Amino acid sequence: MLIAEALRALGDAALTEERIARTIRPLFARTLSPGGSYLANHTLGRPLDQAEQDVAEATQLWAVQLRDAWSPWLAEEASYREAIAALLGLARADCVVPRVSAGHALRAVLNTLPDGAIVLTTREEFASVAVVMAQYRALGRIQVVFAEATGDALAAELLRQPVRLMVVSQVFYVDGRVLAGVPELAAACHAHGAELLVDAYHALGAVPFSMDALGCDYVIGGCYKYLRGGPGAAFLALSPQVLERGRRPLDTGWFAQEPGAEDSVWDAGGPVLRAGGNAWLEATPPVLTYYQARSGLALTRGLGVERLRAYSLAQLALLRDLLEDRGIPSVGGDAGHGAFLCIRCEDPAGVVAALGARGIVVDHRVGYVRACPDCLTTGEELQGVADALAECLRRR
């Protein structure tokens, strides 16, 4: 079944297990192997069968058209940018610049700052951005100050320091907590001459998201998790206001050069770059990632994040209740958290390994076991996960 056919068959009705089984599950025949339960969709999302065919399309173009493949390849890049822009609520596709990771996207923004600029962040950011900021600090490129991961604490610290950039997650990776008050943080940043960068990796595709409503200047994220696009399909999004300010990026390349301006590349003013977000493009792009991400983006947009979020909350509430019935408290499953549930325990790595031996895939972070069903996960699977987790915890 094709994605478009499945979406037509589903229609606009609310998601139910029966409707998903009839229309959406057939799109995942390769990954839905019997005898196991995959609840690690917050780490690596399950791919559609179509993804393999889409990547094969890109390599077939290479084999058959050789250098002429660049025309359809770049058309696919444009489609990728348009799809991400739509999920971010952006009208301009050039606000989205492809990158291969969130860290790659972050570096492009850090490299616009003057040496020694103060960056305000939290100690709850994922390693993909924390390691980058730590290295910039170690080499003297930036200063880093920390605040507790709450809107009030971040706003208070902003008043104490001449901050140039604030870097925060919309959904924190350890416990799935949604950061409240982001629009107010954005306004506070702008009032004090700072910019706001939001890491949306655990938000995009999992919770409704609007870059305009948040008021942030930059968003970084990717398709690895809830968008089912695999590794390498990431992005940097710049607000229209940032583009209107005409900031010149350091991270650029010949794909960002204005056509016809090749002879002026060594002029005193530097290369002539394309307008808007296209000035932030770099060198030869990794075109296979656009094909790799195509099917997941199409399905997510077709289902709608609001509809996916409603179904996710129902699944998480069911799992939370099943665990509570077995005397196991958990965190998440409400509007203040993202798409996964957290179970605190003394030996999360051991619990994850024990569940893995039973064919149940979850993960752990800093004292928690994390479990993330997706729309393919059945109620029967959640029952089995709760039973297995209860038994594993009893044995420890």
C-alpha angles and dihedrals in degrees: 000000000000122000093243091051092049092050092049091050091049095047122180096313122126114269117263131171091249094050092046092049090053100044114014107032093063087065089065103049094133097053101038097082115171123248100041142074121220112204098157098094088126088066104037121359121225112258125231118242086244091067092074091051092047093054089047088054090057094049091045089056088052093051097045105032101028108185092003087067088082092081096061091035092058090044087057090050089054090050090050092053091047092051094050091045090053092052089050092049092245121147093201118070091196088068086075117074118188117239132170097233143003089254090054089052093047093052091057089059096041089052091062091061124092117250111278095022114158116245118193117207143139134255089240097074118118120256092252088075102017094061091049093051092045091054092048088052093047090054093048095249096121140008116230126208124183136216133179112274096259131102093239094051093047092048091049093051090048088063092053099052137045090243119187099184136018117203118194140151121244088211117023115231100220101058104002094245115164113228107238123212100031094147089054090048090051091051091048091050092052092046089056099043096259133121129225125227117190123200102216099176094116093038109047110091091006104065130020109272134191120177091196093051091049091049093216123152099219137020125193125190145113150215099261096104127024096006092060093225102127130224123330097031101107136130151200115223121199122196117243087246092059090050091049089056087062098224110184113228124222090205102072139117146186093295086063093054118110109251111253094023096093094112092058097054093111096045116126092257092055128238119336106245129203120261126271121349092347087079086069095058115110135201129312105341128229094249097179090069091063091057091042090056097041100092096044092050091048093051094045093050092044094051093040124230092247091057092045091049093052091051092044092053090051091051093047091048090052092049091046091052092047090052093045090053086058094048095257116131119209141184124232137026095120140090091271093062139056131241102301138069123227126212116191116218140153097247108028094163091054092048091050090051092048092050090046090057086059093051095258114129118205131134141219140229131182101332098333138099106217123208124185121180118192130205090279093060113103130218089243090057091051090052090052093048092052091049093048094046092050091052093047092051092048091055096052 
